Amino acid sequence: MFNFTLYKEVFFQSRIPQLIGTTDFSTIQYNPAFCEFLGYSFEEITSLPLEAVSHPEDMLVDARLFGEILNGERDEYQLEKRYIHKLGEIKTGILTVSRIREKSTGEQFLLGQVLDITEKKHMEDALKKREKQLQKSEKLAVVGQMAAAVAHEIRNPLTPIKGFTQLLHSEKELNPVYLRIVIDELYRIETIISEFLSMAKPHAEKTMMVHVESIVKQVIQRFQSDPLLMNKQLHIESEQPIQGIIGDPSSLKQVFMNVIQNALEAISNNGRIDVSIFTDETGVIVKFTDNGCGIPKERLSKIGEPFYSTKEKGTGLGLMTCFRIIESHNGKINIESVQGEGTTVTIWLPYETTD
């Protein structure tokens, strides 16, 4: 049979920091591993209250769980607890406290064991710090790339503006052709800045019950007077009735306008765009199909990236904004295209959104 001496030796020789004491803490016995854990001699640590080596922010939780043991609500608890080393260093351990009953007398004691995880916590903290640094570096890199791209996009129209302004200044009479070019390029800069601002904040701001069919019809009506639609056909087909969704009508209108604008620019005279609106059990689907020039397969995967465009003077910001707006509605955009045949853009918007 095991005897008391063996248990005593296990306690004192264990490399696991341990303490055992009465429930009122009037008597506490520490093993050498616990003294070493906190850097104190046996005499030093026994002269200190337990609170003196405990991190103050962890004492409330420890006291609450300890109270539950005293009240008979539990026999054991475990928590991650910080301790204060003699030199001021914060040590972290997994503290397990168990109630022990002496059978012959019924007297109760508390056994505490601490698994030192200080180095593990240091490694975790260092890893988190490194991850934050990497995230910051990545953000700065993206900002740098965006700034360079914006500067490049704006510099392009500035070059002819500068050149033709100098020509206008040198001529005695105002040349309307030169002036038209300057105005067009200024509009181009305005468009670039507007798209950039939209991309920076495309989330749904004013959510309400909206009817997608109504918004699409408003957009199509707006294009009826657009010169882009001349000699081209734009048709809409819709199921009846179409259930409403929760969304931001303004931002959704922006998406539909952008998609139709791109389609009109892609088709030639006598070209056709078909817009169909229908539903399934999960949401509303809007499909835009054109018989335009299509997009080469190798370029299709890059659609939606900032500053990537298949158009000569495009910035790519418009479609990127569309993707982000639809994502903010928890929806999806899918683009299918065959070069020389046309493109289909399918937008799915769910009936219910989740934050």
Backbone torsions as a table, in degrees:
resi	resn	phi	psi	omega
1	MET	NA	145.7	175.7
2	PHE	-71.3	146.8	179.3
3	ASN	-118.7	172.8	-176.1
4	PHE	-60.9	-36.9	-178.3
5	THR	-60.3	-40.9	179.7
6	LEU	-63.4	-46.0	178.8
7	TYR	-60.0	-39.3	179.8
8	LYS	-63.9	-41.8	179.7
9	GLU	-67.6	-38.1	177.1
10	VAL	-59.8	-43.7	-179.6
11	PHE	-62.9	-48.0	-174.1
12	PHE	-77.8	-27.3	-178.1
13	GLN	-95.1	-9.2	-179.3
14	SER	-62.2	142.1	176.2
15	ARG	-85.2	-1.8	176.6
16	ILE	-90.3	124.8	177.6
17	PRO	-58.0	125.6	-177.7
18	GLN	-139.2	153.6	171.5
19	LEU	-143.9	148.5	177.5
20	ILE	-135.4	138.1	-176.7
21	GLY	-158.3	171.2	175.7
22	THR	-73.9	161.7	-175.3
23	THR	-67.5	-19.8	178.4
24	ASP	-97.9	5.1	178.4
25	PHE	63.8	16.5	177.9
26	SER	-68.5	-27.7	177.1
27	THR	-132.7	124.9	177.5
28	ILE	-132.2	132.4	176.9
29	GLN	-114.3	126.8	178.5
30	TYR	-107.1	143.8	173.6
31	ASN	-89.5	163.0	-177.7
32	PRO	-55.8	-33.9	-179.2
33	ALA	-64.6	-34.7	178.1
34	PHE	-69.0	-41.5	177.6
35	CYS	-60.9	-43.6	179.6
36	GLU	-65.4	-37.5	-179.6
37	PHE	-57.0	-38.0	-176.9
38	LEU	-107.0	1.1	173.1
39	GLY	80.3	14.9	-179.4
40	TYR	-104.3	155.6	168.6
41	SER	-79.0	167.5	-179.4
42	PHE	-61.7	-41.4	-179.5
43	GLU	-64.4	-39.8	-178.4
44	GLU	-66.7	-46.5	-174.0
45	ILE	-72.3	-30.7	178.9
46	THR	-73.4	-16.9	178.4
47	SER	-87.9	-5.0	-177.4
48	LEU	-105.9	143.6	170.8
49	PRO	-70.0	153.5	-177.6
50	LEU	-60.3	-30.3	179.7
51	GLU	-62.8	-26.7	-176.1
52	ALA	-68.9	-22.8	-179.2
53	VAL	-108.6	4.7	180.0
54	SER	-100.7	141.8	176.5
55	HIS	-68.7	128.7	-174.5
56	PRO	-60.1	-29.7	-177.8
57	GLU	-72.6	-17.0	-178.4
58	ASP	-101.3	-4.9	-172.1
59	MET	-72.3	-32.9	-178.9
60	LEU	-63.7	-45.5	179.7
61	VAL	-64.7	-43.8	179.6
62	ASP	-60.6	-44.2	-178.7
63	ALA	-65.4	-38.4	179.8
64	ARG	-64.0	-46.7	-180.0
65	LEU	-66.6	-37.5	177.7
66	PHE	-62.8	-40.2	178.1
67	GLY	-62.7	-35.2	178.9
68	GLU	-66.5	-32.6	175.1
69	ILE	-67.4	-46.0	-179.2
70	LEU	-62.4	-33.2	-179.5
71	ASN	-83.3	0.7	179.6
72	GLY	78.3	11.9	-179.2
73	GLU	-78.1	-21.1	178.1
74	ARG	-155.6	160.7	177.7
75	ASP	-105.8	-10.7	-175.4
76	GLU	-157.6	151.4	170.8
77	TYR	-148.1	161.2	-179.2
78	GLN	-140.7	139.7	176.6
79	LEU	-156.3	158.0	173.3
80	GLU	-83.4	122.4	-173.5
81	LYS	-131.8	143.2	178.0
82	ARG	-101.2	142.1	178.1
83	TYR	-122.5	161.1	179.9
84	ILE	-108.9	115.4	178.4
85	HIS	-68.1	158.1	179.4
86	LYS	-54.9	-34.2	-179.0
87	LEU	-87.1	5.2	178.0
88	GLY	94.2	-6.1	179.9
89	GLU	-70.8	143.9	176.3
90	ILE	-86.0	122.9	176.3
91	LYS	-108.1	141.2	-178.6
92	THR	-119.6	136.0	179.0
93	GLY	-144.4	159.8	171.0
94	ILE	-92.7	108.2	-177.5
95	LEU	-91.0	126.7	173.9
96	THR	-116.6	121.5	-179.8
97	VAL	-114.3	126.8	-178.7
98	SER	-126.2	144.5	176.3
99	ARG	-88.5	133.5	179.6
100	ILE	-121.7	131.9	179.7
101	ARG	-109.6	133.0	174.8
102	GLU	-84.2	113.4	-170.7
103	LYS	-60.2	-42.2	-173.7
104	SER	-70.6	-35.8	-175.8
105	THR	-107.6	-17.8	-175.8
106	GLY	77.9	1.4	-179.7
107	GLU	-67.0	144.5	-177.7
108	GLN	-110.5	141.7	176.7
109	PHE	-130.7	163.9	176.9
110	LEU	-120.0	129.1	178.1
111	LEU	-108.3	123.7	177.0
112	GLY	-113.1	132.9	177.5
113	GLN	-127.3	137.4	-175.4
114	VAL	-121.5	121.9	173.3
115	LEU	-93.8	113.2	-176.3
116	ASP	-70.6	115.6	178.2
117	ILE	-120.1	23.4	-176.8
118	THR	-57.6	-49.0	-178.6
119	GLU	-64.0	-39.1	178.2
120	LYS	-61.0	-43.2	179.0
121	LYS	-65.1	-39.2	177.8
122	HIS	-61.3	-42.2	179.1
123	MET	-65.5	-42.0	178.5
124	GLU	-63.3	-42.9	179.5
125	ASP	-64.8	-40.5	178.9
126	ALA	-65.0	-38.5	178.9
127	LEU	-66.1	-42.9	178.1
128	LYS	-62.5	-41.4	179.1
129	LYS	-63.1	-41.7	179.2
130	ARG	-65.1	-40.9	178.7
131	GLU	-62.2	-41.3	178.0
132	LYS	-64.1	-40.0	178.5
133	GLN	-63.8	-40.8	178.8
134	LEU	-65.3	-42.8	178.4
135	GLN	-61.6	-41.4	178.7
136	LYS	-64.6	-42.3	179.2
137	SER	-63.5	-41.5	179.1
138	GLU	-64.1	-41.7	178.6
139	LYS	-62.9	-43.7	179.4
140	LEU	-63.7	-38.1	178.8
141	ALA	-64.7	-42.6	179.1
142	VAL	-64.4	-43.0	178.5
143	VAL	-60.6	-42.1	178.3
144	GLY	-62.2	-43.5	178.9
145	GLN	-64.5	-42.2	179.9
146	MET	-64.9	-42.8	-179.6
147	ALA	-62.5	-42.6	179.2
148	ALA	-64.3	-40.5	-179.2
149	ALA	-67.6	-42.0	178.4
150	VAL	-63.0	-44.0	178.8
151	ALA	-59.6	-41.3	179.7
152	HIS	-65.2	-44.5	-178.0
153	GLU	-64.9	-37.3	-179.4
154	ILE	-78.0	-32.6	179.6
155	ARG	-64.9	-33.6	-179.2
156	ASN	-56.2	-53.3	177.9
157	PRO	-72.8	-22.1	179.3
158	LEU	-66.6	-31.3	-179.1
159	THR	-61.2	-52.5	177.0
160	PRO	-67.0	-31.4	177.1
161	ILE	-60.5	-47.0	179.6
162	LYS	-62.0	-45.8	-177.4
163	GLY	-63.9	-48.2	-177.2
164	PHE	-73.8	-27.6	174.3
165	THR	-65.4	-40.1	176.9
166	GLN	-64.2	-39.2	177.7
167	LEU	-65.0	-42.3	178.3
168	LEU	-62.3	-37.6	-179.9
169	HIS	-67.0	-34.2	-176.2
170	SER	-82.3	-19.2	-177.8
171	GLU	-90.2	148.7	-178.7
172	LYS	-74.2	-35.4	-179.9
173	GLU	-111.4	146.7	-179.4
174	LEU	-70.3	123.8	179.9
175	ASN	-91.3	112.2	-176.8
176	PRO	-63.5	-29.1	179.1
177	VAL	-66.2	-47.6	178.5
178	TYR	-61.7	-42.4	-178.8
179	LEU	-63.4	-39.4	178.3
180	ARG	-62.2	-40.9	179.2
181	ILE	-64.0	-43.7	179.5
182	VAL	-60.7	-46.1	-179.5
183	ILE	-63.4	-43.1	179.4
184	ASP	-60.5	-42.7	-178.6
185	GLU	-69.7	-33.0	175.5
186	LEU	-65.9	-39.9	175.1
187	TYR	-61.8	-37.2	179.7
188	ARG	-64.1	-42.9	177.1
189	ILE	-61.9	-42.9	178.8
190	GLU	-59.9	-40.6	178.8
191	THR	-64.3	-43.9	179.6
192	ILE	-59.9	-46.4	-179.2
193	ILE	-64.9	-41.9	179.3
194	SER	-62.3	-42.7	179.4
195	GLU	-66.0	-38.6	179.7
196	PHE	-64.3	-43.4	178.7
197	LEU	-65.7	-38.6	178.1
198	SER	-64.4	-39.7	179.5
199	MET	-65.5	-35.8	-177.1
200	ALA	-69.0	-28.1	-178.7
201	LYS	-143.4	72.7	-175.8
202	PRO	-97.6	5.3	-172.2
203	HIS	-71.3	157.5	179.9
204	ALA	-67.7	121.8	-175.8
205	GLU	-102.4	-41.4	-176.8
206	LYS	-116.7	85.5	-177.6
207	THR	-84.5	139.7	179.7
208	MET	-160.7	175.8	174.8
209	MET	-72.9	120.5	-178.7
210	VAL	-127.0	152.4	176.9
211	HIS	-109.0	110.0	-174.2
212	VAL	-57.2	-41.1	-178.6
213	GLU	-57.4	-42.5	-179.2
214	SER	-63.9	-41.3	-179.9
215	ILE	-65.7	-44.2	179.7
216	VAL	-61.1	-42.0	179.6
217	LYS	-64.2	-37.5	176.7
218	GLN	-62.6	-41.9	179.7
219	VAL	-64.7	-45.1	179.7
220	ILE	-62.2	-39.8	177.8
221	GLN	-61.4	-37.8	179.3
222	ARG	-63.6	-32.3	-178.9
223	PHE	-82.1	-9.9	-177.2
224	GLN	-60.2	-30.6	-179.7
225	SER	-99.6	6.4	-178.6
226	ASP	-82.6	131.2	178.1
227	PRO	-56.5	-24.9	179.2
228	LEU	-60.9	-27.8	-175.9
229	LEU	-83.9	-6.7	-177.7
230	MET	-60.9	129.7	-179.4
231	ASN	64.3	22.1	178.1
232	LYS	-130.2	158.6	-176.5
233	GLN	-115.3	136.2	179.0
234	LEU	-132.0	109.9	-174.8
235	HIS	-116.9	149.1	176.7
236	ILE	-127.4	139.2	176.8
237	GLU	-133.9	132.3	-174.0
238	SER	-139.7	144.4	171.0
239	GLU	-69.3	160.8	174.7
240	GLN	-132.1	132.2	-11.1
241	PRO	-87.8	165.2	176.1
242	ILE	-105.5	122.1	-179.8
243	GLN	-67.4	142.7	178.7
244	GLY	-73.8	161.0	176.5
245	ILE	-127.4	167.0	173.8
246	ILE	-91.8	121.6	-178.6
247	GLY	-168.5	-178.8	178.0
248	ASP	-102.5	108.1	-175.2
249	PRO	-60.1	-35.1	-177.9
250	SER	-65.7	-46.5	-178.5
251	SER	-71.6	-34.6	176.7
252	LEU	-65.6	-38.8	176.5
253	LYS	-60.7	-39.4	178.3
254	GLN	-60.9	-41.3	179.2
255	VAL	-63.0	-51.1	-176.8
256	PHE	-63.6	-37.0	177.8
257	MET	-64.5	-41.0	-178.9
258	ASN	-65.3	-43.5	-178.7
259	VAL	-64.6	-45.1	-180.0
260	ILE	-67.0	-39.7	177.4
261	GLN	-58.0	-46.3	179.1
262	ASN	-61.9	-41.1	-179.4
263	ALA	-65.6	-42.4	179.2
264	LEU	-62.9	-36.2	179.2
265	GLU	-73.6	-21.1	-177.2
266	ALA	-87.6	-24.8	-177.1
267	ILE	-94.3	154.2	179.5
268	SER	-96.3	-173.9	176.3
269	ASN	-56.3	140.6	-176.8
270	ASN	69.2	10.8	176.1
271	GLY	-73.5	169.3	-172.5
272	ARG	-139.9	140.7	173.2
273	ILE	-124.3	126.3	177.3
274	ASP	-111.8	126.3	177.4
275	VAL	-112.4	121.6	178.5
276	SER	-121.7	137.9	-179.3
277	ILE	-123.6	124.8	179.2
278	PHE	-149.3	178.0	-175.7
279	THR	-129.8	159.9	165.0
280	ASP	-130.1	-167.0	-174.9
281	GLU	-72.2	-12.5	-175.0
282	THR	-108.7	-22.6	-175.9
283	GLY	-178.8	-168.7	-179.4
284	VAL	-102.4	137.9	-179.1
285	ILE	-119.3	128.9	176.1
286	VAL	-118.2	123.4	-176.5
287	LYS	-118.7	126.0	177.9
288	PHE	-111.5	118.9	-178.6
289	THR	-123.3	127.3	176.9
290	ASP	-124.5	160.7	177.1
291	ASN	-109.6	42.2	-178.5
292	GLY	-83.1	-154.6	-173.0
293	CYS	-74.2	-18.8	-179.0
294	GLY	76.2	173.5	-178.5
295	ILE	-121.1	130.6	177.6
296	PRO	-56.9	144.4	-175.9
297	LYS	-57.2	-39.5	-177.1
298	GLU	-69.7	-17.7	179.6
299	ARG	-96.3	-18.2	-173.2
300	LEU	-61.1	-38.7	-176.9
301	SER	-68.6	-18.7	-178.3
302	LYS	-92.5	-6.8	-179.8
303	ILE	-62.0	131.1	-178.1
304	GLY	101.6	-9.2	175.3
305	GLU	-79.4	145.8	-179.6
306	PRO	-64.8	136.6	176.0
307	PHE	65.5	19.0	170.7
308	TYR	-111.5	122.5	-178.2
309	SER	-144.0	147.1	175.3
310	THR	-86.6	-6.9	179.6
311	LYS	-93.5	148.1	-175.5
312	GLU	-57.7	-42.7	-177.5
313	LYS	-111.2	20.2	-179.9
314	GLY	-82.8	156.5	178.6
315	THR	-106.3	-19.6	-175.8
316	GLY	82.4	-8.9	-177.6
317	LEU	-71.1	-31.0	-178.7
318	GLY	-60.1	-50.8	-179.4
319	LEU	-69.3	-35.0	177.5
320	MET	-62.0	-41.2	176.6
321	THR	-62.0	-40.8	177.9
322	CYS	-59.1	-46.0	179.6
323	PHE	-58.8	-44.3	-176.8
324	ARG	-70.1	-36.7	177.5
325	ILE	-64.0	-46.5	-179.7
326	ILE	-65.2	-38.3	176.4
327	GLU	-61.9	-38.2	179.3
328	SER	-66.4	-19.8	174.4
329	HIS	-94.0	8.5	-176.8
330	ASN	60.8	27.8	178.3
331	GLY	-101.8	-170.2	-177.8
332	LYS	-140.8	148.2	172.7
333	ILE	-120.1	133.3	176.0
334	ASN	-127.1	132.3	-179.5
335	ILE	-119.6	123.6	175.4
336	GLU	-120.6	137.7	-176.6
337	SER	-153.2	145.9	174.4
338	VAL	-127.5	123.2	-177.5
339	GLN	-60.6	129.6	180.0
340	GLY	87.5	-8.3	-178.9
341	GLU	-116.9	-37.1	179.1
342	GLY	139.3	-176.8	-174.1
343	THR	-135.2	144.1	174.0
344	THR	-124.0	123.8	175.9
345	VAL	-109.8	121.1	-179.3
346	THR	-113.3	125.6	179.6
347	ILE	-116.9	125.1	177.7
348	TRP	-111.8	128.8	178.9
349	LEU	-123.8	123.0	-175.8
350	PRO	-75.0	153.8	175.6
351	TYR	-66.2	-40.1	-178.2
352	GLU	-116.8	138.0	177.5
353	THR	-109.9	151.8	176.7
354	THR	-120.6	142.1	-179.4
355	ASP	-71.8	NA	NA
